């Protein structure tokens, strides 16, 4: 299977003609849905609303393409995945601009996501799962190898629509699976364009994209011809995905919600730690499963760290991501904006003290002010739940065992961080936190070669690294009796 070198980009516009891609061809639907710029609330595009019959067509094409793609030598699959990364890099500027328009994130965030996606394609393309020889004697040979799962349905969220799509597309293709991608209905544009842009690199049906509403996701999770669902989204939706997939015992990778704690030790320099804590919490406007959502600050430095956070936050500009000096954009969509507003209303009704912010103004756009809540009760909704927006509780602690208990007292276990100069104490505390990733004196460091997984109700399975690649594989053990007299 030769890697095709010619580009189709000359015929693709990043401003119009958003289509699904099914069996290597552009596809439209009888009904369309509007896509909004969250900074203005204005419609910027329309996309197809895929019908059940069209989904069946995409899945059937993936099923037809699967045997040939699975049989393609690994080196060729890796080369094609790397070439997809090259194609994305060639059009990085168009994708950055489009990502800002549909998702709202400023240039720095768009650049991090697009260029990070390029790096992920290139690095995942270098990965493989070698066959493991267990026994090799003159009499017998026993080996375990990986085989591709089959047809994958990828359901991508709206907070990092390109990167979290790539986290699914790249390992699925390297493993030998075919894949049907469903972008979020709030941010479908970049994913639709990416899949459209790389069709000349792949056999028809290997990589398709279908846009649609929540019904489309339900059809995918229950579809009898989809072998695996890779889903990123809320824990509640993940439970529905798991239930729907159970009918056919689909393989699952679920990357779900979080309520990440940060624990600040008494020996920190408040002025130095404040910027790191701020971006741990407010990166991507806190629309981040791994955002710090609770900050536990030792009582000895609580006031100083709180005040330093307030001072730093006042320097950060919230606005339209298209403006060059914007650092934080809007909430991405109206339903999420309403949800975040509920947390503001609940804090005001509960009499919480706002160290900063607290009042949401009127539009245009779905903007929410950076808000810090000063030591609310541990059982308050803001502490217990996941706002997924820029409102952050600051909490006091004095006893190490107690703060570890409080940090772990959640159904979530996605990430956490610990901050302090006493490295022995930092690591001692970090190793007692029940979370898939624990950062010590840093945060939000990711790698294609570093496993990402949640504990408890933050997920099932893993993404990235060889652990993530294995999620798209079945294990097969082959035994050989070498004695010809045996038969």
N, C-alpha and C positions, 0 to 999 in steps of 0.2 A: 504494500500500500504506500504509494509515493506521497511525500509531503508536497502539497501544491504551493507554489511560491507566489502566484499572482494575487494581487489584492483587489477586493471588491469595494474598497473604501471610496473610490471616486464617485460611485453612484449612490452613496449613503449620505443623507442629510441628518445632522444632529438637532435640527430645529423642527422638522415635520416628519410625517409618515411613520408613526410608531405602530409597528405591527408585531404580531406573534411570529415565531418561526417554527414550522412543523415540517418534519421530513426534509429539511434543507431548503424550504421555500417560505417566502413571506405569506402570512395568513391574516385575513381580517375576519371580523365577526359581525353578525347582524346588529349587535348592540355595542355601544361604546360607553366609556366612563371618562369623566374629567379628571385631570391631574392639576393640582394647585401649587402655586408658589407660596410657601408658608410665611414669607416675609411680607407679602402683599395681600394674600387671600384671593388672588386673581387666577383664573384658569390659564394654564400655559400649554396644555396639550390634551388630546384625547387618545385613549388606548382601547383595543378590543376587549370585550368581555367574553371570554372563551366559553363556548357551550360544552355540554357534556359530550356531544358527538365529536367536537373538535379535540377535546382532551383524549377521547378514545383513539382518535387518529394519531395524535402525537405519541401516545403510549404504544400503539401498534407499530409505528415507525421505529421507536426505540427498541421494541422487541425484535423486529426484523433485523435491525442493525447490530444487535448484541453479539450474535455468534462471530461475525466477521471482525468486529472491534476487539472482542475478547481474544481472538486468535491472532490479532496483529502483534508482532513482536514488541516486547516491552520497550525496547530502545526507540521504536518508531512512535509509540504512544507518548513516551517522554518528550521526544523531539517536537511533536505536535503541540503538547501542552506548553512547552517553552516558547514555541512560535506564537501561541495565543498571547502569552505575556509580551512578546515583541510587538504584536499588533496593538495591544492596549497601550504600550509605551509610545508608539507612533502617534496615537491620538489622545495622549494624556491631557492636553490642554482642552480639547473639546469635552472630554469626560469630566474634567474638573468644573468647567463652567456649567455643564448640564447638572452635575451633582449639586452644586450650590443652588441652582434654580429649583430643583425638585425637592431637595432635602433640607435646604436652609443653612447648611454649615458654611462658615467662612472659608476663604482661600486656603489658609493653613490646614484646616481640617480636611478639605477636599484633596489637597496635595498629599497629605499623609495617607489618605485612603486609597487614592488612585495609584500612587507610586508604591505603596505597600502591596497593593494587589498585583502589580507587575512583579515585585520581588517574590511574592507567594507562588505565582505561576512558575517562575524560574526555579525556585528552590524545591517545591513539591515535585517538579519534573526530574529532580535528581534522586528521588527516593525510590526504594524498591523493598520488597519483602522476600528475602532469599529463602530458598528451600532449605529445610533443616533436616539433616541426616541424623537419625536416632540410632540406627543399627546398621553396620556394614561389615559383614563377615563373609567368609566363603560360602556359608549356608543361606544367609538371609540378608535382605536390605529393607529397612523401614525408614521412610521419609515423610515429613509433613510439609505441605506446600499451601499457598493461598490461591484461591480461585475467585474470580469476580462474582459479586452477589447477583448482578443482573441489571434490571432497570431500576433506576433511582429517581425518586421524586424529591426535589429540593424546594423547600419553602423558606423564602428569604425575608428578613425583617426590613423595616424602614429606617433604622438608625444608622446602619452601615451597609447600604444595599449592594455595593460592589464588592467590598472586601468579604463580607459574610456569604455572598454568593460564591466567590472564588474559593473560600474555605471548603465548599462542597464540590464545586465543579472540578477543581484541579485533582484532588485525590480520587474522585470517582473515575475520571478519565484515565489517570495513570494506572489504577487498579484493573481497568478493562471493562468498567461498567458503562452503560449508556445512561443519559440523564435528561430529565424534563424539569426545567426550572420554572417556578412560580414566584415572581417578584411580589412584594407587597403592593396592594392597590394604591397605597399612598406614594410609593416611590418606584414605579415600574420602568421609568424611561431609560436609565443607564443600563439596567440588566437586559432590557429588550434590545438596545443598540449593541451591547457587547456580543450577545449571541448572534445577532444578525451579521455583525462585522466579521465574524470568524468562520462563517459557514464554508468558505472556499478551502479552509484548512482541514476539514473533517468530512468523512463520508456522511451522506444524508441520514438523518435520524439519530445520530450519535449524541448530538447536543441540540435540544429544542428549548424554546421558552414560550410560555403561555401566560397571558395576563388575565386577571379576573378578580372577582370579589371573594368573600369568605366561602361561598358555596363551592368554588373551584378547589379550595384547600380541602374541604370535606370530601369531595369526589376523589381527590388524589389519595388521601389517607386510607380510604376504603377500597381503592381500585384493585381488582383481583390480579391485574397484570403488572403492578408495581411491586417490586421485591423489597424495597427499602425506602424509608422516609428519613430525610435529614432536615431537621426543623430547628430554627432559632426563633424564639418568641417568649411569651409569658408562660409562667408555670401553669396557670389555669388552662390556657389553650393547649399546652403540652399534654395535659391530662386527657383532653378530648382527642388529640392526635393518637395517643397511646391506646385509648379505648377503641377508636375506629380501626387502627392497624391490627388489633388483636384478632379480628375475624380471619385474617389470612396469615397470622404470625409473621408480619413484616419485620425485618430488621429495623432498628430505630437508632438514630442519634438525635438526642434532644438537648439543645443548649438553651436553658430556661432562665428564669429570673434570679435576682440576687438582692441581698441586703447587706452589702459589704461593710464591715466595720474597719475603722482605722483606730489604732491605739497609740497615743502620744505619751511618751515617758517624761518624767520631770526634768531630765537633763537637756532637753532640746533648746536650741536658740530660737525663740518665737519668730524673729524676723526672717530667719533662714528657712524655717520649716513651713511658714504660712503659704508661700507660693506653691510649694509642692502639694500641700494639703488642698489648696484651692483647686488646682487642676485635677487632682485625684477625684474630687467631687463633681466638678463642673465641666470637665472635658465633654465636648459635644452637647453642651447645655444640659448635662446630667442625663441625657438620653442614651444610657450606656449601661448594659447589664452589669458591668464591672465597675461602675462608678462607686466611689465611697459614698455611702448613704447614711452613715452614723460615725461621728468623730468623738471618741472617748479621750478626753484631755485630763491629765493628772491635775489635781486641785492646786498643786504648787505653781503651775504655769497656766492654769485655765484662763484667767483674766488676760494675761499677756498674749497668749496665742489667739484668743477670741478677738482681741483688739487688733492684732496684726492681720488676722484674716479680714476683718472689716476694712482696714486701711487698704489692703491689697485689692480687695474686691471693688473698691471705689475707683480703682485705676483701670478696670476692665470695661471695654465698650461692648454693649449689647446692641445689635442692630442688624440690618440687612446684610447677609453674607456677601453680597455683590459689592459692598463698599470696602475699599482696601484696608481701612483701619478697624473694621469690625473683628472682634475676638470671639464673641458668642452670638449665635443666631437665634431664631425663634423656636418655639415648640413646633414639631414637624407637621402636626395635623390637628384638626379641630377636636376630634374625640379625645385625644391625649391632652389638649389644652384644657378641656372641661374637667378631665380627671385631675390634673395638677391644681386647677382652681379649687377643687374640693378639699385638698390638703390645706390650702391657704385659709379657706373658710373654717375648716375644723380647728386649725390652730388659733384663729381669732376667737372662735366661740369658746375654746377651752382656756382662754386667757393666757396663752403663751406669750413670752416676751420676745420681740423681734430685735436682734442686734443690728440687723440691716434688712431693708426691703419690707415685704409684707403686703404691699398693695399692688394689685394688677390693674393697669390702666386699660383704656379702650383702644381698639385697633387704630389703623389697619395692621393686619398681620397678627400672628398668634405669639405675641411677646410676653414674657414673664420676667420680672426683675430678679436678680440674684438676691436670695433671701437666706439669712442665717437666723436660726431659732435658738435662743439662749437657754440651755439646760431644761428642756421640757421633760415631763415625767416619762419614765422608761416604758410605761404601758400606753403611751399616746399613739395615735394612729400613725403619725409622722415617723416614729421610731420603729414601730412594728411592721409597717407595710413598705412597699417600694413605690415612691412617688414618680420616678422616672421623669423628673423635672428639677429645676434649679432651686430647691428649698431643702436646706440641710440642717439637721439637729446637731448641736454641740452639747456634749454630755460630760459630767464630771466623774472622776474616779480617784480612789486613793489606795485600794487594796488590790494586789495583783490577781489573786485567785478570783475575787469578785468580778473584776473587769473581764477576765477570760470567760467566766460563766455568762456574763451579760452579752459578750460578743457572740458566744455560741448559742445563745437562747433565741433561736430563729429556725424556721423550717428550711431556710436557704443555706447554701454553703458553696457559693461560687468563688469569691475572692476575699482578700483581707490584706491589711498592711499594718506594720508596726514601725514606729519612728523613735529613735533615741541614739545617744552617743555610746551608751553601755552596750556593746555588741553582744556580750554574753546574755544580758537580760533581753535584748531585742530578739535574739534567736530562741531563747528559752520560751518566751511568750508566743512567738510565731509558730513554733512546733506544736503548741497546744490548741491552735485555732483549727476548727473543723471546716476547712474550705479547700477547694481544688487548687487554687493558686494563692500563696501567701508571699507578698512582697515585703522585704525588709529594707527600710530606708530608700525605697524606690517604689514606683507603681506603674502599672500599665506597660510593662515590658513584655512583648510577645515575640514569638519566633515561629517560622514554619517547622522548626525542629524541636519545639518545646510543647509538650502536651498541654491541652486546655480542656478541663473537665470540671463538672460540678459535683459536689457532694449533696446528699439529702435531696430536697426537692428542686435543686438547681440544675438537674439534668441527668441524663443516662448516656453512657458512652463518652467518646472523646473526639476532639478535633485537633488537627496539626500533629506533627511528628509521625513516626512509624505507627504509633498507637492509633492516630487518626486515619492513616492509610489502611490499617487493618480493619477499620469499621466498614470498609467497602469490599471486604473479602470474606469468603467462607474458608474454613480450615478443612483440608483434605489430607488424610493419612493414607499412604500407599505402602503396602507390604509386598515383598517379593520373596518367595521360596525359590532359591536358585538350584535346587536339586531336580534334575530332569526326570529322575525316576519317580518323583512324586506324582506325575501325571502319566 
